[in-house]
Amino acid sequence: MGFFNMRRPQGFRHEYLYVNERRDRLKQMEERVKKELGAAGTSPDREGTGEAGALRLKGAFLEAATHTRRRREQLNKRSWTFNIVMTLVILLVMLMVWMAMIDRI
């Protein structure tokens, strides 16, 4: 019987059919930027790990591209005006409710 000599199943090996070249290029770019930032005086061991290092690395990529910088500035500008408009609308609604309550009394 096969009680003491149990056969092990064949291991799973996945061979990629397609290679994501974009992901590989992005990894290479990230590694190059990490090395450059490390050579610029900030040690990647100390600040390059964790959430702070990831945010700093993301900021380095975003600041390098002018179109992302412009878009971020436009979004900040829009959010500022949106906040002011929403505050005015809320104040107007509160004033209308207050006036309606005064008329009922």
C-alpha positions in Angstrom: 0.0 0.0 0.0 1.2 3.5 0.0 0.8 4.3 3.6 4.5 4.7 4.5 5.6 5.7 1.0 3.3 8.6 0.2 4.3 10.5 -3.0 4.6 14.2 -2.7 2.8 16.3 -5.3 4.9 18.2 -7.9 5.8 21.7 -6.9 4.1 24.7 -8.6 6.3 26.8 -10.9 4.8 29.7 -12.6 6.6 30.9 -15.8 5.5 34.4 -16.8 4.0 34.6 -20.3 4.3 38.4 -20.4 6.8 40.7 -18.8 5.7 44.0 -17.4 8.5 46.2 -18.7 6.9 49.4 -17.4 7.0 48.0 -13.8 10.6 47.0 -14.3 11.6 50.5 -15.5 9.8 52.1 -12.6 11.7 49.9 -10.2 15.0 50.8 -11.8 14.0 54.5 -11.6 13.1 54.2 -7.9 16.4 52.5 -7.2 18.4 55.1 -9.1 16.6 57.9 -7.2 17.2 56.2 -3.9 20.9 56.0 -4.7 21.0 59.6 -5.8 19.3 60.8 -2.7 21.6 58.7 -0.6 24.6 60.2 -2.4 23.2 63.7 -1.9 23.7 63.5 1.9 20.6 61.9 3.2 21.2 58.4 4.3 18.6 56.0 2.8 19.0 53.6 5.7 17.8 56.2 8.2 15.2 58.2 6.2 14.6 56.0 3.2 12.6 53.4 5.1 9.0 53.5 6.3 6.3 55.9 5.4 8.4 59.0 5.6 10.9 57.7 3.1 8.1 56.6 0.8 6.5 60.1 0.9 9.9 61.7 0.3 10.5 59.5 -2.7 7.1 60.1 -4.1 7.7 63.9 -3.7 10.9 63.6 -5.6 9.1 62.1 -8.6 6.2 64.6 -8.4 8.5 67.6 -8.2 10.5 66.4 -11.2 7.5 66.6 -13.5 6.1 70.1 -14.2 2.7 68.9 -15.3 2.1 67.2 -11.9 3.2 70.3 -10.1 0.9 72.5 -12.1 -2.0 70.1 -11.6 -1.4 70.0 -7.8 -1.3 73.8 -7.7 -4.6 74.0 -9.6 -6.2 71.5 -7.2 -5.1 73.4 -4.2 -6.5 76.6 -5.7 -9.8 75.0 -6.5 -10.1 73.5 -3.0 -9.6 76.9 -1.4 -12.3 78.5 -3.5 -14.6 75.5 -2.9 -14.2 75.8 0.8 -15.1 79.5 0.8 -18.2 78.9 -1.4 -19.4 76.1 0.8 -18.9 78.2 3.9 -21.0 81.0 2.4 -23.7 78.6 1.3 -23.9 77.1 4.8 -24.1 80.5 6.4 -26.8 81.5 3.9 -28.9 78.4 4.8 -28.4 79.1 8.5 -29.6 82.7 8.0 -32.7 81.5 6.1 -33.5 79.0 8.8 -33.1 81.6 11.5 -35.3 84.1 9.6 -38.0 81.5 9.2 -37.9 80.7 12.9 -38.2 84.4 13.8 -41.3 84.8 11.5 -43.1 81.9 13.2 -42.7 83.4 16.7 
